[in-house]
């Protein structure tokens, strides 16, 4: 049994909306077994290879290669690896009100096992961030919370298991790239439709252009960073890929009605 573990339990802060507690990779053997009874944790575990058993809240599942299993807050659970084909798995453990809100919003109750749902790239990104020595714990928690949100969106879409309409595909692309720079030509090339047709389909379906939707949701995420992180306004502007801090402040005020600094000051009781 070999494991590579990054533990942050000693940095846990109950005032933060999201805490990263542990993350790692486990190369299990036939003796691998974990049992918990009602702990305040949430977890995603992605099976890179092998098979095993999860027993949680009276439900028995059999996660195998390319599956995800979820450990929910205060659950009674036990999981163990197959003797003949032990797990290799990558996992993350976290908690906090923000994490709980995401679960309530996107993942149906009593969802514990999602088959054939590849989240490996996201999990590797979390491991990479956890290994970095030059970022603070609060910054790490902020970064991982965004990745967890992306994982939850992917799981939600996978669970629904229905073909997405073109407007829904556009929306999903925008949601998954909310921190990046996105040009409508990128979506046009991805879906194989003209830019004008993309804009028309999206506006007909959602009542707003892709550009305005993307900008509004960037500002919504900026509000979360202002309320729930220690990032300064310049860092938030850079993180969300606005052209510069001045443009970010203007966009923010045009949508929210006040400047980012005034918004943070007016709502300072939300953070620490």
Secondary structure by P-SEA (a helix, b strand, c coil): cccccccccccccccccccccccccccccccbbbbbccccccbbbbbcbbbbbbbcccbbbbbcccbbbbbcccccbbbbbbccbbbbccccccccaaaaaaaaacccccccccccccaaaaaaaaaaaaacccccaaaaaaaaaaaaaaaaaaaaaaaacccccaaaaaaaaaaaaccbbbbaaaaaaaacccaaaaaaaaaaaccccaaaaaaaaaaaaaaaaaacccccaaaaaaaaccccaaaaaaaaaaaccccaaaaaaaaccccc
